[in-house]
């Protein structure tokens, strides 16, 4: 049966590419994009679009009933750097939007939920290299606390009420179509833009700050794959570790220099350094590989090539 999909937060960094992909797979009529405001972009202009406030249960319920929605992808959230500036709103948005969709599933109005978690669920006491699926989790950011709490609620709703909720701990995501929105890993997108525009980049993290990252196409494929997996395959109902590439600012700069030899990078760490220092450097995603067959495709060099080629156009 073809799902009827609602994407909340469809105009954000992940939402934009996810909506485009889901429309290709399931058809424009089966994918309803929604966001807090109506922008003039492909998501709004080339398919069904509705304005929705992720904090308004009644609005979401109305859309679910109007379009007979089966699957909800809840992509609206405040990311790590923005959340530190507005903790109360970050907690409100990140938690209550999740409760709204979990509760809609609990009363049988929707069948399946995708909710993104993040490497931010880990903290300074977590083993930094090859961070395991199950380990110490003491996040020190508002965003990380909200994602870890969200994971607990997802698992609770699954066990107590049979809610079919699926989730991935995204690393930093890199894409040429959409700009990131307020994360600690945003530098890894901005660096490509500045390399082409100015030939130089000032990084807000230090040269050796290694973080887990992933090319957006891999992340979207992982999202589609976990949602298409049989329910029995999805054994973890909090959230799956997902690994792509890990690199430092100096390593991404070197990979850009292979294409733009004169490119230079300088370092001016700000408040985001502390956030980066609390996160893992690399992730062990063997559970996702075993349970639903995950495998990443892009490495740093193949990603750099695609980013520079496409941003030049
Ligand atoms: C952020 O930097 O806040 C996000 C994330 C890792 O979840 N990209």
Boltz pocket constraint, residues with backbone or C-beta under 6 A from the ligand:
constraints:
  - pocket:
      binder: B
      contacts: [[A, 79], [A, 80], [A, 81], [A, 117], [A, 118], [A, 119], [A, 120], [A, 143], [A, 170], [A, 171], [A, 172], [A, 173], [A, 182], [A, 183], [A, 184], [A, 185], [A, 186]]
      max_distance: 6.0
